[in-house]
Amino acid sequence: MPIETHRSDDGSTLTICVDGRFDFSTHQAFRDAYEHSDGSVSCYVVDLSDTTYLDSSALGMLLLLRDHAGGDGARISIENCNSDVRRILSISNFEQLFSIG
């Protein structure tokens, strides 16, 4: 499955792992990953360690997650990016909106 989720032991952090291509084909699965979580989630981690490709629709999905999580007050980190994915996020100025590690 291209999208997997894991909750922290206390339930406050939701980690979304994207495997392979992060593009429009993963749109519904990505949204389902966070929209069906309960209100106890206060922090989101998007793990891109197994992501090989990211396009503009993926950038839009990350922005939708940000809106869902509270906009400017959202606690979202994007982690384990390869150099190509990190470059796309940097060119798009996403380091202004997300914590990228």
MDTraj code that builds the backbone (N, CA, C; nanometers):
import mdtraj as md
import numpy as np

residues = "MET PRO ILE GLU THR HIS ARG SER ASP ASP GLY SER THR LEU THR ILE CYS VAL ASP GLY ARG PHE ASP PHE SER THR HIS GLN ALA PHE ARG ASP ALA TYR GLU HIS SER ASP GLY SER VAL SER CYS TYR VAL VAL ASP LEU SER ASP THR THR TYR LEU ASP SER SER ALA LEU GLY MET LEU LEU LEU LEU ARG ASP HIS ALA GLY GLY ASP GLY ALA ARG ILE SER ILE GLU ASN CYS ASN SER ASP VAL ARG ARG ILE LEU SER ILE SER ASN PHE GLU GLN LEU PHE SER ILE GLY".split()
xyz = np.array([
    [0.0847, -0.1183, 0.0000],
    [0.0000, 0.0000, 0.0000],
    [0.0889, 0.1243, 0.0000],
    [0.0601, 0.2217, -0.0841],
    [0.1465, 0.3396, -0.0949],
    [0.1389, 0.4341, 0.0249],
    [0.0312, 0.4292, 0.1029],
    [0.0162, 0.5165, 0.2185],
    [-0.0109, 0.4297, 0.3407],
    [0.0720, 0.4479, 0.4447],
    [0.0506, 0.3788, 0.5717],
    [0.0541, 0.4810, 0.6831],
    [-0.0211, 0.4547, 0.7890],
    [-0.0225, 0.5462, 0.9029],
    [0.0133, 0.4715, 1.0307],
    [0.0691, 0.5475, 1.1235],
    [0.1032, 0.4959, 1.2560],
    [0.0716, 0.6053, 1.3573],
    [0.0141, 0.5675, 1.4693],
    [-0.0128, 0.6618, 1.5787],
    [0.0897, 0.6415, 1.6885],
    [0.1278, 0.7491, 1.7531],
    [0.2163, 0.7392, 1.8690],
    [0.1410, 0.6697, 1.9827],
    [0.2126, 0.6240, 2.0820],
    [0.1509, 0.5519, 2.1936],
    [0.0442, 0.6350, 2.2639],
    [0.0678, 0.7651, 2.2751],
    [-0.0319, 0.8497, 2.3413],
    [-0.1393, 0.9015, 2.2460],
    [-0.1273, 0.8693, 2.1171],
    [-0.2294, 0.9064, 2.0190],
    [-0.2216, 1.0484, 1.9677],
    [-0.1233, 1.1264, 2.0149],
    [-0.1190, 1.2680, 1.9770],
    [-0.0465, 1.2937, 1.8446],
    [0.0343, 1.1974, 1.7987],
    [0.1098, 1.2156, 1.6750],
    [0.0680, 1.1096, 1.5730],
    [0.0356, 1.1570, 1.4538],
    [0.0022, 1.0674, 1.3432],
    [0.1143, 1.0752, 1.2407],
    [0.1753, 0.9613, 1.2116],
    [0.2792, 0.9537, 1.1097],
    [0.2193, 0.8932, 0.9841],
    [0.2372, 0.9639, 0.8723],
    [0.1888, 0.9177, 0.7427],
    [0.3104, 0.8851, 0.6580],
    [0.3240, 0.7594, 0.6184],
    [0.4370, 0.7143, 0.5370],
    [0.3909, 0.6990, 0.3924],
    [0.4651, 0.7601, 0.3020],
    [0.4334, 0.7529, 0.1589],
    [0.5398, 0.6671, 0.0918],
    [0.4954, 0.5614, 0.0260],
    [0.5862, 0.4676, -0.0392],
    [0.5739, 0.4819, -0.1909],
    [0.6868, 0.5044, -0.2570],
    [0.6874, 0.5148, -0.4035],
    [0.6526, 0.6540, -0.4506],
    [0.5633, 0.6621, -0.5469],
    [0.5255, 0.7894, -0.6075],
    [0.4224, 0.8617, -0.5216],
    [0.4500, 0.9874, -0.4917],
    [0.3557, 1.0734, -0.4200],
    [0.2978, 1.1665, -0.5251],
    [0.1863, 1.1254, -0.5829],
    [0.1233, 1.2009, -0.6912],
    [-0.0282, 1.1856, -0.6808],
    [-0.1002, 1.2271, -0.7836],
    [-0.2461, 1.2287, -0.7771],
    [-0.3047, 1.0901, -0.7503],
    [-0.2360, 0.9862, -0.7891],
    [-0.2890, 0.8510, -0.7676],
    [-0.3008, 0.8169, -0.6191],
    [-0.2308, 0.8897, -0.5326],
    [-0.2372, 0.8648, -0.3885],
    [-0.3278, 0.9644, -0.3160],
    [-0.3935, 1.0513, -0.3916],
    [-0.4728, 1.1599, -0.3344],
    [-0.5735, 1.1110, -0.2302],
    [-0.6602, 1.0177, -0.2671],
    [-0.7653, 0.9739, -0.1752],
    [-0.7080, 0.9012, -0.0542],
    [-0.6105, 0.8150, -0.0750],
    [-0.5501, 0.7420, 0.0369],
    [-0.4807, 0.8379, 0.1337],
    [-0.4148, 0.9422, 0.0802],
    [-0.3474, 1.0392, 0.1661],
    [-0.4497, 1.1157, 0.2494],
    [-0.5570, 1.1605, 0.1870],
    [-0.6610, 1.2335, 0.2614],
    [-0.7258, 1.1442, 0.3664],
    [-0.7550, 1.0202, 0.3294],
    [-0.8149, 0.9267, 0.4249],
    [-0.7247, 0.9048, 0.5459],
    [-0.5945, 0.9118, 0.5249],
    [-0.4984, 0.8859, 0.6320],
    [-0.5133, 0.9841, 0.7471],
    [-0.5475, 1.1093, 0.7172],
    [-0.5596, 1.2068, 0.8255],
    [-0.7026, 1.2501, 0.8533],
    [-0.7922, 1.2427, 0.7559],
    [-0.9282, 1.2902, 0.7789],
    [-1.0087, 1.1982, 0.8702],
    [-0.9700, 1.0728, 0.8792],
    [-1.0442, 0.9786, 0.9631],
    [-0.9821, 0.9625, 1.1017],
    [-0.8858, 1.0468, 1.1344],
    [-0.8275, 1.0413, 1.2688],
    [-0.9166, 1.1220, 1.3631],
    [-0.9136, 1.0858, 1.4908],
    [-0.9968, 1.1586, 1.5863],
    [-0.9291, 1.2899, 1.6270],
    [-0.9950, 1.3642, 1.7099],
    [-0.9466, 1.4964, 1.7480],
    [-0.8269, 1.4978, 1.8399],
    [-0.7785, 1.3823, 1.8831],
    [-0.6657, 1.3801, 1.9762],
    [-0.5315, 1.4013, 1.9067],
    [-0.5290, 1.3992, 1.7735],
    [-0.4034, 1.4189, 1.7003],
    [-0.3695, 1.5681, 1.6995],
    [-0.2499, 1.6005, 1.7490],
    [-0.2072, 1.7406, 1.7507],
    [-0.0805, 1.7636, 1.6694],
    [-0.0168, 1.6557, 1.6251],
    [0.1077, 1.6663, 1.5513],
    [0.1073, 1.5634, 1.4381],
    [0.1540, 1.6060, 1.3221],
    [0.1579, 1.5177, 1.2055],
    [0.3008, 1.5072, 1.1550],
    [0.3403, 1.3866, 1.1173],
    [0.4706, 1.3621, 1.0571],
    [0.4454, 1.2955, 0.9226],
    [0.4994, 1.3536, 0.8160],
    [0.4913, 1.2917, 0.6845],
    [0.6294, 1.2333, 0.6566],
    [0.6365, 1.1008, 0.6545],
    [0.7628, 1.0302, 0.6360],
    [0.7791, 0.9964, 0.4882],
    [0.8777, 1.0601, 0.4252],
    [0.9010, 1.0410, 0.2819],
    [1.0259, 0.9571, 0.2555],
    [1.0654, 0.8741, 0.3524],
    [1.1882, 0.7953, 0.3362],
    [1.1801, 0.6979, 0.2195],
    [1.0603, 0.6511, 0.1857],
    [1.0448, 0.5574, 0.0742],
    [0.9780, 0.6217, -0.0477],
    [0.9746, 0.7545, -0.0498],
    [0.9125, 0.8269, -0.1604],
    [1.0156, 0.8503, -0.2700],
    [0.9817, 0.8104, -0.3917],
    [1.0753, 0.8223, -0.5032],
    [1.0433, 0.9391, -0.5953],
    [0.9217, 0.9934, -0.5851],
    [0.8775, 1.0964, -0.6785],
    [0.7705, 1.1796, -0.6100],
    [0.7716, 1.3096, -0.6368],
    [0.6737, 1.4010, -0.5802],
    [0.6386, 1.5025, -0.6876],
    [0.5088, 1.5295, -0.7082],
    [0.4709, 1.6278, -0.8102],
    [0.3833, 1.7374, -0.7480],
    [0.3310, 1.8243, -0.8322],
    [0.2551, 1.9393, -0.7825],
    [0.1283, 1.8975, -0.7095],
    [0.0672, 1.7865, -0.7473],
    [-0.0520, 1.7430, -0.6741],
    [-0.0151, 1.7002, -0.5317],
    [0.1043, 1.6448, -0.5123],
    [0.1508, 1.6101, -0.3784],
    [0.1705, 1.7363, -0.2950],
    [0.2225, 1.8415, -0.3570],
    [0.2377, 1.9681, -0.2851],
    [0.1010, 2.0190, -0.2404],
    [0.0026, 2.0068, -0.3279],
    [-0.1338, 2.0463, -0.2924],
    [-0.1899, 1.9628, -0.1790],
    [-0.1609, 1.8332, -0.1787],
    [-0.2084, 1.7457, -0.0711],
    [-0.1455, 1.7844, 0.0621],
    [-0.0185, 1.8226, 0.0603],
    [0.0471, 1.8676, 0.1831],
    [-0.0179, 1.9964, 0.2348],
    [-0.0572, 2.0846, 0.1436],
    [-0.1251, 2.2078, 0.1842],
    [-0.2634, 2.1777, 0.2422],
    [-0.3333, 2.0792, 0.1866],
    [-0.4632, 2.0385, 0.2418],
    [-0.4465, 1.9810, 0.3822],
    [-0.3422, 1.9039, 0.4029],
    [-0.3135, 1.8522, 0.5371],
    [-0.2886, 1.9681, 0.6327],
    [-0.2122, 2.0667, 0.5869],
    [-0.1828, 2.1834, 0.6708],
    [-0.3115, 2.2557, 0.7109],
    [-0.4021, 2.2746, 0.6152],
    [-0.5308, 2.3381, 0.6460],
    [-0.6090, 2.2546, 0.7478],
    [-0.6139, 2.1245, 0.7265],
    [-0.6849, 2.0347, 0.8169],
    [-0.6276, 2.0413, 0.9582],
    [-0.4963, 2.0539, 0.9678],
    [-0.4276, 2.0518, 1.0970],
    [-0.4286, 2.1871, 1.1677],
    [-0.4834, 2.2899, 1.1050],
    [-0.4944, 2.4186, 1.1732],
    [-0.4243, 2.5349, 1.1071],
    [-0.3801, 2.5180, 0.9839],
    [-0.3194, 2.6287, 0.9105],
    [-0.1875, 2.6726, 0.9710],
    [-0.1755, 2.8017, 1.0007],
    [-0.0493, 2.8568, 1.0514],
    [-0.0072, 2.7947, 1.1844],
    [-0.1025, 2.7462, 1.2613],
    [-0.0704, 2.6863, 1.3901],
    [-0.0446, 2.5362, 1.3832],
    [-0.0454, 2.4819, 1.2640],
    [-0.0295, 2.3375, 1.2470],
    [0.1092, 2.2912, 1.2858],
    [0.1167, 2.1735, 1.3441],
    [0.2445, 2.1109, 1.3790],
    [0.2646, 1.9932, 1.2849],
    [0.3334, 2.0197, 1.1743],
    [0.3573, 1.9177, 1.0717],
    [0.5049, 1.9173, 1.0383],
    [0.5639, 1.7992, 1.0384],
    [0.7010, 1.7880, 0.9921],
    [0.7060, 1.6899, 0.8751],
    [0.7894, 1.7234, 0.7791],
    [0.8142, 1.6374, 0.6641],
    [0.9548, 1.5835, 0.6829],
    [0.9670, 1.4519, 0.6908],
    [1.0945, 1.3923, 0.7302],
    [1.1463, 1.2927, 0.6273],
    [1.2781, 1.2724, 0.6327],
    [1.3478, 1.1687, 0.5553],
    [1.3342, 1.1847, 0.4039],
    [1.3448, 1.3069, 0.3556],
    [1.3340, 1.3342, 0.2115],
    [1.4647, 1.2987, 0.1415],
    [1.4537, 1.2415, 0.0225],
    [1.5747, 1.2256, -0.0582],
    [1.6082, 1.3604, -0.1206],
    [1.7219, 1.3712, -0.1870],
    [1.7678, 1.5010, -0.2378],
    [1.6740, 1.5593, -0.3433],
    [1.6159, 1.4765, -0.4288],
    [1.5235, 1.5276, -0.5314],
    [1.3963, 1.5835, -0.4690],
    [1.3403, 1.5107, -0.3749],
    [1.2187, 1.5562, -0.3072],
    [1.2475, 1.6828, -0.2272],
    [1.3595, 1.6855, -0.1568],
    [1.3956, 1.8046, -0.0792],
    [1.4102, 1.9272, -0.1694],
    [1.4682, 1.9084, -0.2885],
    [1.4849, 2.0200, -0.3823],
    [1.3491, 2.0740, -0.4265],
    [1.2548, 1.9860, -0.4557],
    [1.1207, 2.0298, -0.4969],
    [1.0544, 2.1078, -0.3836],
    [1.0649, 2.0577, -0.2613],
    [1.0066, 2.1282, -0.1468],
    [1.0729, 2.2644, -0.1262],
    [1.2030, 2.2708, -0.1472],
    [1.2760, 2.3956, -0.1305],
    [1.2378, 2.4976, -0.2376],
    [1.2336, 2.4532, -0.3630],
    [1.1950, 2.5423, -0.4734],
    [1.0548, 2.5980, -0.4504],
    [0.9688, 2.5173, -0.3903],
    [0.8303, 2.5575, -0.3649],
    [0.8149, 2.6377, -0.2357],
    [0.9273, 2.6660, -0.1681],
    [0.9274, 2.7419, -0.0416],
    [0.8481, 2.6752, 0.0692],
    [0.8425, 2.5427, 0.0664],
    [0.7665, 2.4735, 0.1703],
    [0.8357, 2.4764, 0.3056],
    [0.9654, 2.5106, 0.3097],
    [1.0307, 2.5213, 0.4396],
    [0.9740, 2.6398, 0.5190],
    [0.9009, 2.7298, 0.4515],
    [0.8336, 2.8402, 0.5199],
    [0.7073, 2.7932, 0.5910],
    [0.6500, 2.6797, 0.5445],
    [0.5216, 2.6323, 0.5949],
    [0.5314, 2.5067, 0.6800],
    [0.6370, 2.4297, 0.6612],
    [0.6518, 2.3014, 0.7291],
    [0.7920, 2.2910, 0.7893],
    [0.8029, 2.2084, 0.8885],
    [0.9340, 2.1713, 0.9397],
    [0.9849, 2.0563, 0.8525],
    [1.0970, 2.0776, 0.7838],
    [1.1488, 1.9763, 0.6927],
    [1.2814, 1.9239, 0.7467],
    [1.2842, 1.7931, 0.7697],
    [1.4037, 1.7341, 0.8275],
    [1.4518, 1.6147, 0.7507],
])
top = md.Topology()
chain = top.add_chain()
for i, resn in enumerate(residues, 1):
    res = top.add_residue(resn, chain, resSeq=i)
    for name in ("N", "CA", "C"):
        top.add_atom(name, md.element.get_by_symbol(name[0]), res)
traj = md.Trajectory(xyz[None], top)
